[in-house]
Amino acid sequence: MTMKQFFNVIIGLVIPFIGITGGIILFRHSEFFVLGFPILYFWMFLWFILASICISFSWYFFDRKEYG
């Protein structure tokens, strides 16, 4: 695995995975609310958007030149 592929996997898969599972672990017993939602639901909805952004960055910086 080259460094390019390594960073591609880190940005596209590992960061969203850690963000989602880390939030579940941190906020599973929390009673806080953000914008009327429990913080765990807010965190999950936020990571729908952030995971898409991470995958887009991964494609833009590493795979865009291969499609053409």
Predicted model as a PDB file, atoms N, CA, C, CB and O in Angstrom, pLDDT in the B-factor column:
MODEL        1                                                                  
ATOM      1  N   MET A   1       0.855  -1.177   0.000  1.00 78.00           N  
ATOM      2  CA  MET A   1       0.000   0.000   0.000  1.00 78.00           C  
ATOM      3  C   MET A   1       0.898   1.237   0.000  1.00 78.00           C  
ATOM      4  CB  MET A   1      -0.971   0.000   1.232  1.00 78.00           C  
ATOM      5  O   MET A   1       1.782   1.384   0.844  1.00 78.00           O  
ATOM      6  N   THR A   2       0.653   2.103  -0.950  1.00 88.00           N  
ATOM      7  CA  THR A   2       1.440   3.329  -1.035  1.00 88.00           C  
ATOM      8  C   THR A   2       0.924   4.341  -0.011  1.00 88.00           C  
ATOM      9  CB  THR A   2       1.385   3.922  -2.469  1.00 88.00           C  
ATOM     10  O   THR A   2      -0.139   4.166   0.585  1.00 88.00           O  
ATOM     11  N   MET A   3       1.705   5.395   0.173  1.00 88.00           N  
ATOM     12  CA  MET A   3       1.295   6.448   1.116  1.00 88.00           C  
ATOM     13  C   MET A   3       0.023   7.139   0.631  1.00 88.00           C  
ATOM     14  CB  MET A   3       2.429   7.487   1.299  1.00 88.00           C  
ATOM     15  O   MET A   3      -0.815   7.537   1.440  1.00 88.00           O  
ATOM     16  N   LYS A   4      -0.122   7.283  -0.678  1.00 86.00           N  
ATOM     17  CA  LYS A   4      -1.320   7.897  -1.245  1.00 86.00           C  
ATOM     18  C   LYS A   4      -2.558   7.078  -0.888  1.00 86.00           C  
ATOM     19  CB  LYS A   4      -1.188   8.029  -2.776  1.00 86.00           C  
ATOM     20  O   LYS A   4      -3.574   7.638  -0.475  1.00 86.00           O  
ATOM     21  N   GLN A   5      -2.479   5.772  -1.043  1.00 88.00           N  
ATOM     22  CA  GLN A   5      -3.603   4.905  -0.685  1.00 88.00           C  
ATOM     23  C   GLN A   5      -3.849   4.909   0.819  1.00 88.00           C  
ATOM     24  CB  GLN A   5      -3.348   3.477  -1.168  1.00 88.00           C  
ATOM     25  O   GLN A   5      -4.993   4.865   1.269  1.00 88.00           O  
ATOM     26  N   PHE A   6      -2.772   4.962   1.588  1.00 91.00           N  
ATOM     27  CA  PHE A   6      -2.893   4.984   3.040  1.00 91.00           C  
ATOM     28  C   PHE A   6      -3.667   6.221   3.512  1.00 91.00           C  
ATOM     29  CB  PHE A   6      -1.504   4.949   3.686  1.00 91.00           C  
ATOM     30  O   PHE A   6      -4.597   6.106   4.310  1.00 91.00           O  
ATOM     31  N   PHE A   7      -3.282   7.398   3.019  1.00 90.00           N  
ATOM     32  CA  PHE A   7      -3.987   8.626   3.405  1.00 90.00           C  
ATOM     33  C   PHE A   7      -5.407   8.651   2.862  1.00 90.00           C  
ATOM     34  CB  PHE A   7      -3.226   9.852   2.913  1.00 90.00           C  
ATOM     35  O   PHE A   7      -6.303   9.207   3.496  1.00 90.00           O  
ATOM     36  N   ASN A   8      -5.620   8.059   1.701  1.00 90.00           N  
ATOM     37  CA  ASN A   8      -6.955   7.957   1.128  1.00 90.00           C  
ATOM     38  C   ASN A   8      -7.875   7.157   2.056  1.00 90.00           C  
ATOM     39  CB  ASN A   8      -6.894   7.302  -0.267  1.00 90.00           C  
ATOM     40  O   ASN A   8      -9.012   7.556   2.305  1.00 90.00           O  
ATOM     41  N   VAL A   9      -7.384   6.047   2.556  1.00 92.00           N  
ATOM     42  CA  VAL A   9      -8.166   5.211   3.475  1.00 92.00           C  
ATOM     43  C   VAL A   9      -8.371   5.926   4.805  1.00 92.00           C  
ATOM     44  CB  VAL A   9      -7.469   3.852   3.704  1.00 92.00           C  
ATOM     45  O   VAL A   9      -9.461   5.872   5.374  1.00 92.00           O  
ATOM     46  N   ILE A  10      -7.339   6.593   5.303  1.00 93.00           N  
ATOM     47  CA  ILE A  10      -7.456   7.305   6.579  1.00 93.00           C  
ATOM     48  C   ILE A  10      -8.535   8.379   6.494  1.00 93.00           C  
ATOM     49  CB  ILE A  10      -6.105   7.936   6.976  1.00 93.00           C  
ATOM     50  O   ILE A  10      -9.411   8.454   7.356  1.00 93.00           O  
ATOM     51  N   ILE A  11      -8.472   9.213   5.451  1.00 92.00           N  
ATOM     52  CA  ILE A  11      -9.426  10.318   5.325  1.00 92.00           C  
ATOM     53  C   ILE A  11     -10.823   9.810   4.995  1.00 92.00           C  
ATOM     54  CB  ILE A  11      -8.963  11.302   4.249  1.00 92.00           C  
ATOM     55  O   ILE A  11     -11.802  10.305   5.554  1.00 92.00           O  
ATOM     56  N   GLY A  12     -10.935   8.841   4.108  1.00 92.00           N  
ATOM     57  CA  GLY A  12     -12.245   8.399   3.636  1.00 92.00           C  
ATOM     58  C   GLY A  12     -12.959   7.413   4.534  1.00 92.00           C  
ATOM     59  O   GLY A  12     -14.189   7.364   4.535  1.00 92.00           O  
ATOM     60  N   LEU A  13     -12.220   6.623   5.300  1.00 94.00           N  
ATOM     61  CA  LEU A  13     -12.857   5.575   6.110  1.00 94.00           C  
ATOM     62  C   LEU A  13     -12.603   5.685   7.606  1.00 94.00           C  
ATOM     63  CB  LEU A  13     -12.390   4.245   5.646  1.00 94.00           C  
ATOM     64  O   LEU A  13     -13.534   5.599   8.406  1.00 94.00           O  
ATOM     65  N   VAL A  14     -11.359   5.873   7.980  1.00 96.00           N  
ATOM     66  CA  VAL A  14     -10.994   5.800   9.396  1.00 96.00           C  
ATOM     67  C   VAL A  14     -11.532   6.998  10.179  1.00 96.00           C  
ATOM     68  CB  VAL A  14      -9.473   5.721   9.544  1.00 96.00           C  
ATOM     69  O   VAL A  14     -12.080   6.828  11.268  1.00 96.00           O  
ATOM     70  N   ILE A  15     -11.382   8.193   9.642  1.00 96.00           N  
ATOM     71  CA  ILE A  15     -11.865   9.382  10.356  1.00 96.00           C  
ATOM     72  C   ILE A  15     -13.375   9.329  10.582  1.00 96.00           C  
ATOM     73  CB  ILE A  15     -11.502  10.651   9.579  1.00 96.00           C  
ATOM     74  O   ILE A  15     -13.818   9.568  11.705  1.00 96.00           O  
ATOM     75  N   PRO A  16     -14.196   9.023   9.548  1.00 96.00           N  
ATOM     76  CA  PRO A  16     -15.640   8.898   9.823  1.00 96.00           C  
ATOM     77  C   PRO A  16     -15.972   7.769  10.802  1.00 96.00           C  
ATOM     78  CB  PRO A  16     -16.391   8.668   8.525  1.00 96.00           C  
ATOM     79  O   PRO A  16     -16.860   7.922  11.640  1.00 96.00           O  
ATOM     80  N   PHE A  17     -15.273   6.648  10.704  1.00 96.00           N  
ATOM     81  CA  PHE A  17     -15.532   5.531  11.611  1.00 96.00           C  
ATOM     82  C   PHE A  17     -15.245   5.920  13.060  1.00 96.00           C  
ATOM     83  CB  PHE A  17     -14.686   4.316  11.215  1.00 96.00           C  
ATOM     84  O   PHE A  17     -16.044   5.647  13.955  1.00 96.00           O  
ATOM     85  N   ILE A  18     -14.111   6.552  13.278  1.00 97.00           N  
ATOM     86  CA  ILE A  18     -13.756   6.978  14.637  1.00 97.00           C  
ATOM     87  C   ILE A  18     -14.726   8.042  15.132  1.00 97.00           C  
ATOM     88  CB  ILE A  18     -12.310   7.516  14.680  1.00 97.00           C  
ATOM     89  O   ILE A  18     -15.123   8.022  16.297  1.00 97.00           O  
ATOM     90  N   GLY A  19     -15.110   8.967  14.265  1.00 96.00           N  
ATOM     91  CA  GLY A  19     -16.054  10.006  14.664  1.00 96.00           C  
ATOM     92  C   GLY A  19     -17.399   9.449  15.080  1.00 96.00           C  
ATOM     93  O   GLY A  19     -17.966   9.866  16.090  1.00 96.00           O  
ATOM     94  N   ILE A  20     -17.911   8.506  14.301  1.00 96.00           N  
ATOM     95  CA  ILE A  20     -19.227   7.943  14.610  1.00 96.00           C  
ATOM     96  C   ILE A  20     -19.176   7.058  15.848  1.00 96.00           C  
ATOM     97  CB  ILE A  20     -19.755   7.142  13.420  1.00 96.00           C  
ATOM     98  O   ILE A  20     -19.970   7.235  16.772  1.00 96.00           O  
ATOM     99  N   THR A  21     -18.251   6.113  15.873  1.00 96.00           N  
ATOM    100  CA  THR A  21     -18.196   5.203  17.026  1.00 96.00           C  
ATOM    101  C   THR A  21     -17.741   5.918  18.294  1.00 96.00           C  
ATOM    102  CB  THR A  21     -17.260   4.035  16.731  1.00 96.00           C  
ATOM    103  O   THR A  21     -18.202   5.596  19.388  1.00 96.00           O  
ATOM    104  N   GLY A  22     -16.838   6.885  18.151  1.00 96.00           N  
ATOM    105  CA  GLY A  22     -16.408   7.653  19.317  1.00 96.00           C  
ATOM    106  C   GLY A  22     -17.551   8.439  19.930  1.00 96.00           C  
ATOM    107  O   GLY A  22     -17.664   8.526  21.153  1.00 96.00           O  
ATOM    108  N   GLY A  23     -18.399   9.011  19.085  1.00 95.00           N  
ATOM    109  CA  GLY A  23     -19.562   9.740  19.576  1.00 95.00           C  
ATOM    110  C   GLY A  23     -20.559   8.842  20.282  1.00 95.00           C  
ATOM    111  O   GLY A  23     -21.151   9.224  21.292  1.00 95.00           O  
ATOM    112  N   ILE A  24     -20.740   7.655  19.746  1.00 95.00           N  
ATOM    113  CA  ILE A  24     -21.654   6.711  20.397  1.00 95.00           C  
ATOM    114  C   ILE A  24     -21.132   6.354  21.783  1.00 95.00           C  
ATOM    115  CB  ILE A  24     -21.830   5.432  19.539  1.00 95.00           C  
ATOM    116  O   ILE A  24     -21.891   6.311  22.751  1.00 95.00           O  
ATOM    117  N   ILE A  25     -19.842   6.101  21.869  1.00 96.00           N  
ATOM    118  CA  ILE A  25     -19.256   5.743  23.161  1.00 96.00           C  
ATOM    119  C   ILE A  25     -19.323   6.919  24.145  1.00 96.00           C  
ATOM    120  CB  ILE A  25     -17.798   5.290  22.976  1.00 96.00           C  
ATOM    121  O   ILE A  25     -19.644   6.729  25.318  1.00 96.00           O  
ATOM    122  N   LEU A  26     -19.019   8.129  23.669  1.00 95.00           N  
ATOM    123  CA  LEU A  26     -18.996   9.292  24.557  1.00 95.00           C  
ATOM    124  C   LEU A  26     -20.382   9.746  25.007  1.00 95.00           C  
ATOM    125  CB  LEU A  26     -18.304  10.431  23.873  1.00 95.00           C  
ATOM    126  O   LEU A  26     -20.564  10.130  26.162  1.00 95.00           O  
ATOM    127  N   PHE A  27     -21.361   9.704  24.099  1.00 95.00           N  
ATOM    128  CA  PHE A  27     -22.650  10.328  24.364  1.00 95.00           C  
ATOM    129  C   PHE A  27     -23.787   9.343  24.654  1.00 95.00           C  
ATOM    130  CB  PHE A  27     -23.027  11.173  23.203  1.00 95.00           C  
ATOM    131  O   PHE A  27     -24.943   9.763  24.703  1.00 95.00           O  
ATOM    132  N   ARG A  28     -23.511   8.078  24.845  1.00 94.00           N  
ATOM    133  CA  ARG A  28     -24.597   7.107  25.010  1.00 94.00           C  
ATOM    134  C   ARG A  28     -25.421   7.324  26.272  1.00 94.00           C  
ATOM    135  CB  ARG A  28     -24.035   5.717  25.025  1.00 94.00           C  
ATOM    136  O   ARG A  28     -26.600   6.973  26.294  1.00 94.00           O  
ATOM    137  N   HIS A  29     -24.844   7.884  27.306  1.00 95.00           N  
ATOM    138  CA  HIS A  29     -25.589   8.102  28.552  1.00 95.00           C  
ATOM    139  C   HIS A  29     -25.845   9.583  28.833  1.00 95.00           C  
ATOM    140  CB  HIS A  29     -24.834   7.490  29.716  1.00 95.00           C  
ATOM    141  O   HIS A  29     -26.282   9.943  29.926  1.00 95.00           O  
ATOM    142  N   SER A  30     -25.577  10.426  27.858  1.00 94.00           N  
ATOM    143  CA  SER A  30     -25.713  11.861  28.054  1.00 94.00           C  
ATOM    144  C   SER A  30     -27.175  12.289  27.961  1.00 94.00           C  
ATOM    145  CB  SER A  30     -24.874  12.620  27.028  1.00 94.00           C  
ATOM    146  O   SER A  30     -27.957  11.714  27.205  1.00 94.00           O  
ATOM    147  N   GLU A  31     -27.523  13.290  28.729  1.00 94.00           N  
ATOM    148  CA  GLU A  31     -28.887  13.813  28.720  1.00 94.00           C  
ATOM    149  C   GLU A  31     -28.947  15.231  28.164  1.00 94.00           C  
ATOM    150  CB  GLU A  31     -29.468  13.784  30.124  1.00 94.00           C  
ATOM    151  O   GLU A  31     -29.954  15.918  28.333  1.00 94.00           O  
ATOM    152  N   PHE A  32     -27.883  15.675  27.504  1.00 94.00           N  
ATOM    153  CA  PHE A  32     -27.852  17.015  26.927  1.00 94.00           C  
ATOM    154  C   PHE A  32     -28.633  17.057  25.622  1.00 94.00           C  
ATOM    155  CB  PHE A  32     -26.408  17.468  26.696  1.00 94.00           C  
ATOM    156  O   PHE A  32     -28.781  16.045  24.937  1.00 94.00           O  
ATOM    157  N   PHE A  33     -29.134  18.252  25.286  1.00 96.00           N  
ATOM    158  CA  PHE A  33     -29.871  18.446  24.046  1.00 96.00           C  
ATOM    159  C   PHE A  33     -29.199  19.545  23.228  1.00 96.00           C  
ATOM    160  CB  PHE A  33     -31.355  18.799  24.333  1.00 96.00           C  
ATOM    161  O   PHE A  33     -28.708  20.530  23.779  1.00 96.00           O  
ATOM    162  N   VAL A  34     -29.183  19.368  21.922  1.00 95.00           N  
ATOM    163  CA  VAL A  34     -28.664  20.368  20.989  1.00 95.00           C  
ATOM    164  C   VAL A  34     -29.744  20.592  19.942  1.00 95.00           C  
ATOM    165  CB  VAL A  34     -27.296  19.911  20.328  1.00 95.00           C  
ATOM    166  O   VAL A  34     -30.129  19.669  19.224  1.00 95.00           O  
ATOM    167  N   LEU A  35     -30.227  21.825  19.863  1.00 94.00           N  
ATOM    168  CA  LEU A  35     -31.293  22.190  18.919  1.00 94.00           C  
ATOM    169  C   LEU A  35     -32.531  21.304  19.082  1.00 94.00           C  
ATOM    170  CB  LEU A  35     -30.776  22.095  17.482  1.00 94.00           C  
ATOM    171  O   LEU A  35     -33.225  21.019  18.105  1.00 94.00           O  
ATOM    172  N   GLY A  36     -32.801  20.879  20.287  1.00 94.00           N  
ATOM    173  CA  GLY A  36     -33.980  20.074  20.575  1.00 94.00           C  
ATOM    174  C   GLY A  36     -33.784  18.579  20.408  1.00 94.00           C  
ATOM    175  O   GLY A  36     -34.702  17.809  20.691  1.00 94.00           O  
ATOM    176  N   PHE A  37     -32.618  18.148  19.959  1.00 95.00           N  
ATOM    177  CA  PHE A  37     -32.320  16.724  19.786  1.00 95.00           C  
ATOM    178  C   PHE A  37     -31.393  16.261  20.894  1.00 95.00           C  
ATOM    179  CB  PHE A  37     -31.687  16.451  18.400  1.00 95.00           C  
ATOM    180  O   PHE A  37     -30.560  17.037  21.359  1.00 95.00           O  
ATOM    181  N   PRO A  38     -31.518  15.014  21.327  1.00 96.00           N  
ATOM    182  CA  PRO A  38     -30.481  14.485  22.226  1.00 96.00           C  
ATOM    183  C   PRO A  38     -29.129  14.562  21.520  1.00 96.00           C  
ATOM    184  CB  PRO A  38     -30.799  13.008  22.654  1.00 96.00           C  
ATOM    185  O   PRO A  38     -29.057  14.418  20.300  1.00 96.00           O  
ATOM    186  N   ILE A  39     -28.077  14.785  22.269  1.00 96.00           N  
ATOM    187  CA  ILE A  39     -26.771  15.037  21.668  1.00 96.00           C  
ATOM    188  C   ILE A  39     -26.278  13.853  20.842  1.00 96.00           C  
ATOM    189  CB  ILE A  39     -25.758  15.364  22.749  1.00 96.00           C  
ATOM    190  O   ILE A  39     -25.557  14.055  19.864  1.00 96.00           O  
ATOM    191  N   LEU A  40     -26.642  12.631  21.203  1.00 95.00           N  
ATOM    192  CA  LEU A  40     -26.218  11.476  20.407  1.00 95.00           C  
ATOM    193  C   LEU A  40     -26.840  11.506  19.018  1.00 95.00           C  
ATOM    194  CB  LEU A  40     -26.590  10.173  21.117  1.00 95.00           C  
ATOM    195  O   LEU A  40     -26.156  11.223  18.035  1.00 95.00           O  
ATOM    196  N   TYR A  41     -28.125  11.842  18.918  1.00 95.00           N  
ATOM    197  CA  TYR A  41     -28.779  11.939  17.604  1.00 95.00           C  
ATOM    198  C   TYR A  41     -28.187  13.087  16.799  1.00 95.00           C  
ATOM    199  CB  TYR A  41     -30.304  12.135  17.764  1.00 95.00           C  
ATOM    200  O   TYR A  41     -27.953  12.953  15.597  1.00 95.00           O  
ATOM    201  N   PHE A  42     -27.947  14.206  17.455  1.00 96.00           N  
ATOM    202  CA  PHE A  42     -27.328  15.334  16.770  1.00 96.00           C  
ATOM    203  C   PHE A  42     -25.955  14.943  16.234  1.00 96.00           C  
ATOM    204  CB  PHE A  42     -27.211  16.541  17.715  1.00 96.00           C  
ATOM    205  O   PHE A  42     -25.605  15.286  15.105  1.00 96.00           O  
ATOM    206  N   TRP A  43     -25.178  14.226  17.041  1.00 96.00           N  
ATOM    207  CA  TRP A  43     -23.849  13.780  16.632  1.00 96.00           C  
ATOM    208  C   TRP A  43     -23.932  12.860  15.417  1.00 96.00           C  
ATOM    209  CB  TRP A  43     -23.147  13.064  17.790  1.00 96.00           C  
ATOM    210  O   TRP A  43     -23.135  12.989  14.488  1.00 96.00           O  
ATOM    211  N   MET A  44     -24.881  11.941  15.417  1.00 95.00           N  
ATOM    212  CA  MET A  44     -25.029  11.026  14.286  1.00 95.00           C  
ATOM    213  C   MET A  44     -25.441  11.779  13.022  1.00 95.00           C  
ATOM    214  CB  MET A  44     -26.060   9.938  14.611  1.00 95.00           C  
ATOM    215  O   MET A  44     -24.893  11.520  11.950  1.00 95.00           O  
ATOM    216  N   PHE A  45     -26.391  12.700  13.128  1.00 95.00           N  
ATOM    217  CA  PHE A  45     -26.809  13.479  11.963  1.00 95.00           C  
ATOM    218  C   PHE A  45     -25.652  14.353  11.458  1.00 95.00           C  
ATOM    219  CB  PHE A  45     -28.034  14.358  12.313  1.00 95.00           C  
ATOM    220  O   PHE A  45     -25.470  14.505  10.250  1.00 95.00           O  
ATOM    221  N   LEU A  46     -24.883  14.915  12.370  1.00 96.00           N  
ATOM    222  CA  LEU A  46     -23.733  15.718  11.985  1.00 96.00           C  
ATOM    223  C   LEU A  46     -22.724  14.882  11.199  1.00 96.00           C  
ATOM    224  CB  LEU A  46     -23.070  16.327  13.224  1.00 96.00           C  
ATOM    225  O   LEU A  46     -22.138  15.364  10.230  1.00 96.00           O  
ATOM    226  N   TRP A  47     -22.519  13.633  11.614  1.00 96.00           N  
ATOM    227  CA  TRP A  47     -21.552  12.788  10.925  1.00 96.00           C  
ATOM    228  C   TRP A  47     -22.054  12.271   9.586  1.00 96.00           C  
ATOM    229  CB  TRP A  47     -21.183  11.633  11.795  1.00 96.00           C  
ATOM    230  O   TRP A  47     -21.244  11.812   8.780  1.00 96.00           O  
ATOM    231  N   PHE A  48     -23.343  12.323   9.316  1.00 95.00           N  
ATOM    232  CA  PHE A  48     -23.802  12.052   7.952  1.00 95.00           C  
ATOM    233  C   PHE A  48     -23.157  13.056   7.002  1.00 95.00           C  
ATOM    234  CB  PHE A  48     -25.360  12.121   7.856  1.00 95.00           C  
ATOM    235  O   PHE A  48     -22.667  12.693   5.933  1.00 95.00           O  
ATOM    236  N   ILE A  49     -23.165  14.304   7.403  1.00 97.00           N  
ATOM    237  CA  ILE A  49     -22.602  15.370   6.580  1.00 97.00           C  
ATOM    238  C   ILE A  49     -21.074  15.311   6.588  1.00 97.00           C  
ATOM    239  CB  ILE A  49     -23.085  16.742   7.077  1.00 97.00           C  
ATOM    240  O   ILE A  49     -20.446  15.404   5.534  1.00 97.00           O  
ATOM    241  N   LEU A  50     -20.473  15.156   7.771  1.00 97.00           N  
ATOM    242  CA  LEU A  50     -19.015  15.142   7.866  1.00 97.00           C  
ATOM    243  C   LEU A  50     -18.396  13.942   7.154  1.00 97.00           C  
ATOM    244  CB  LEU A  50     -18.594  15.145   9.320  1.00 97.00           C  
ATOM    245  O   LEU A  50     -17.321  14.067   6.566  1.00 97.00           O  
ATOM    246  N   ALA A  51     -19.051  12.785   7.197  1.00 96.00           N  
ATOM    247  CA  ALA A  51     -18.535  11.613   6.482  1.00 96.00           C  
ATOM    248  C   ALA A  51     -18.569  11.850   4.978  1.00 96.00           C  
ATOM    249  CB  ALA A  51     -19.351  10.352   6.841  1.00 96.00           C  
ATOM    250  O   ALA A  51     -17.646  11.457   4.265  1.00 96.00           O  
ATOM    251  N   SER A  52     -19.624  12.489   4.498  1.00 96.00           N  
ATOM    252  CA  SER A  52     -19.690  12.818   3.069  1.00 96.00           C  
ATOM    253  C   SER A  52     -18.585  13.788   2.682  1.00 96.00           C  
ATOM    254  CB  SER A  52     -21.058  13.414   2.716  1.00 96.00           C  
ATOM    255  O   SER A  52     -17.998  13.663   1.608  1.00 96.00           O  
ATOM    256  N   ILE A  53     -18.301  14.745   3.541  1.00 96.00           N  
ATOM    257  CA  ILE A  53     -17.222  15.700   3.275  1.00 96.00           C  
ATOM    258  C   ILE A  53     -15.863  14.991   3.275  1.00 96.00           C  
ATOM    259  CB  ILE A  53     -17.235  16.836   4.326  1.00 96.00           C  
ATOM    260  O   ILE A  53     -15.018  15.280   2.427  1.00 96.00           O  
ATOM    261  N   CYS A  54     -15.646  14.072   4.213  1.00 95.00           N  
ATOM    262  CA  CYS A  54     -14.384  13.323   4.249  1.00 95.00           C  
ATOM    263  C   CYS A  54     -14.200  12.486   2.987  1.00 95.00           C  
ATOM    264  CB  CYS A  54     -14.335  12.418   5.486  1.00 95.00           C  
ATOM    265  O   CYS A  54     -13.104  12.439   2.428  1.00 95.00           O  
ATOM    266  N   ILE A  55     -15.253  11.831   2.539  1.00 94.00           N  
ATOM    267  CA  ILE A  55     -15.166  11.032   1.324  1.00 94.00           C  
ATOM    268  C   ILE A  55     -14.922  11.926   0.111  1.00 94.00           C  
ATOM    269  CB  ILE A  55     -16.447  10.207   1.132  1.00 94.00           C  
ATOM    270  O   ILE A  55     -14.172  11.557  -0.792  1.00 94.00           O  
ATOM    271  N   SER A  56     -15.552  13.096   0.088  1.00 94.00           N  
ATOM    272  CA  SER A  56     -15.329  14.035  -1.014  1.00 94.00           C  
ATOM    273  C   SER A  56     -13.885  14.528  -1.035  1.00 94.00           C  
ATOM    274  CB  SER A  56     -16.289  15.228  -0.902  1.00 94.00           C  
ATOM    275  O   SER A  56     -13.270  14.594  -2.099  1.00 94.00           O  
ATOM    276  N   PHE A  57     -13.336  14.873   0.132  1.00 93.00           N  
ATOM    277  CA  PHE A  57     -11.935  15.290   0.206  1.00 93.00           C  
ATOM    278  C   PHE A  57     -11.021  14.163  -0.262  1.00 93.00           C  
ATOM    279  CB  PHE A  57     -11.568  15.715   1.644  1.00 93.00           C  
ATOM    280  O   PHE A  57     -10.064  14.399  -1.000  1.00 93.00           O  
ATOM    281  N   SER A  58     -11.313  12.961   0.162  1.00 92.00           N  
ATOM    282  CA  SER A  58     -10.510  11.817  -0.242  1.00 92.00           C  
ATOM    283  C   SER A  58     -10.519  11.662  -1.755  1.00 92.00           C  
ATOM    284  CB  SER A  58     -11.021  10.541   0.425  1.00 92.00           C  
ATOM    285  O   SER A  58      -9.470  11.436  -2.357  1.00 92.00           O  
ATOM    286  N   TRP A  59     -11.661  11.776  -2.366  1.00 91.00           N  
ATOM    287  CA  TRP A  59     -11.750  11.659  -3.823  1.00 91.00           C  
ATOM    288  C   TRP A  59     -11.038  12.830  -4.496  1.00 91.00           C  
ATOM    289  CB  TRP A  59     -13.227  11.599  -4.275  1.00 91.00           C  
ATOM    290  O   TRP A  59     -10.289  12.633  -5.454  1.00 91.00           O  
ATOM    291  N   TYR A  60     -11.266  14.041  -4.002  1.00 91.00           N  
ATOM    292  CA  TYR A  60     -10.711  15.230  -4.638  1.00 91.00           C  
ATOM    293  C   TYR A  60      -9.182  15.230  -4.592  1.00 91.00           C  
ATOM    294  CB  TYR A  60     -11.255  16.487  -3.963  1.00 91.00           C  
ATOM    295  O   TYR A  60      -8.539  15.553  -5.590  1.00 91.00           O  
ATOM    296  N   PHE A  61      -8.600  14.878  -3.466  1.00 88.00           N  
ATOM    297  CA  PHE A  61      -7.150  14.951  -3.323  1.00 88.00           C  
ATOM    298  C   PHE A  61      -6.405  13.728  -3.841  1.00 88.00           C  
ATOM    299  CB  PHE A  61      -6.809  15.153  -1.896  1.00 88.00           C  
ATOM    300  O   PHE A  61      -5.225  13.833  -4.174  1.00 88.00           O  
ATOM    301  N   PHE A  62      -7.059  12.569  -3.919  1.00 86.00           N  
ATOM    302  CA  PHE A  62      -6.317  11.359  -4.254  1.00 86.00           C  
ATOM    303  C   PHE A  62      -6.807  10.635  -5.520  1.00 86.00           C  
ATOM    304  CB  PHE A  62      -6.383  10.420  -3.102  1.00 86.00           C  
ATOM    305  O   PHE A  62      -5.994  10.029  -6.219  1.00 86.00           O  
ATOM    306  N   ASP A  63      -8.091  10.681  -5.827  1.00 82.00           N  
ATOM    307  CA  ASP A  63      -8.602   9.870  -6.930  1.00 82.00           C  
ATOM    308  C   ASP A  63      -9.107  10.670  -8.127  1.00 82.00           C  
ATOM    309  CB  ASP A  63      -9.698   9.008  -6.433  1.00 82.00           C  
ATOM    310  O   ASP A  63      -9.418  10.084  -9.164  1.00 82.00           O  
ATOM    311  N   ARG A  64      -9.194  11.956  -8.011  1.00 81.00           N  
ATOM    312  CA  ARG A  64      -9.801  12.782  -9.054  1.00 81.00           C  
ATOM    313  C   ARG A  64      -9.045  12.673 -10.369  1.00 81.00           C  
ATOM    314  CB  ARG A  64      -9.855  14.236  -8.609  1.00 81.00           C  
ATOM    315  O   ARG A  64      -9.672  12.656 -11.428  1.00 81.00           O  
ATOM    316  N   LYS A  65      -7.742  12.600 -10.338  1.00 78.00           N  
ATOM    317  CA  LYS A  65      -6.932  12.580 -11.555  1.00 78.00           C  
ATOM    318  C   LYS A  65      -7.052  11.255 -12.312  1.00 78.00           C  
ATOM    319  CB  LYS A  65      -5.476  12.843 -11.209  1.00 78.00           C  
ATOM    320  O   LYS A  65      -6.757  11.201 -13.506  1.00 78.00           O  
ATOM    321  N   GLU A  66      -7.482  10.187 -11.632  1.00 77.00           N  
ATOM    322  CA  GLU A  66      -7.614   8.896 -12.283  1.00 77.00           C  
ATOM    323  C   GLU A  66      -8.881   8.795 -13.132  1.00 77.00           C  
ATOM    324  CB  GLU A  66      -7.604   7.802 -11.248  1.00 77.00           C  
ATOM    325  O   GLU A  66      -8.980   7.927 -13.999  1.00 77.00           O  
ATOM    326  N   TYR A  67      -9.844   9.675 -12.887  1.00 75.00           N  
ATOM    327  CA  TYR A  67     -11.081   9.693 -13.656  1.00 75.00           C  
ATOM    328  C   TYR A  67     -11.036  10.882 -14.579  1.00 75.00           C  
ATOM    329  CB  TYR A  67     -12.331   9.746 -12.736  1.00 75.00           C  
ATOM    330  O   TYR A  67     -10.902  12.021 -14.132  1.00 75.00           O  
ATOM    331  N   GLY A  68     -11.146  10.629 -15.847  1.00 66.00           N  
ATOM    332  CA  GLY A  68     -10.984  11.781 -16.577  1.00 66.00           C  
ATOM    333  C   GLY A  68     -11.458  12.102 -17.850  1.00 66.00           C  
ATOM    334  O   GLY A  68     -11.205  13.201 -18.344  1.00 66.00           O  
TER     335      GLY A  68                                                      
ENDMDL                                                                          
END                                                                             
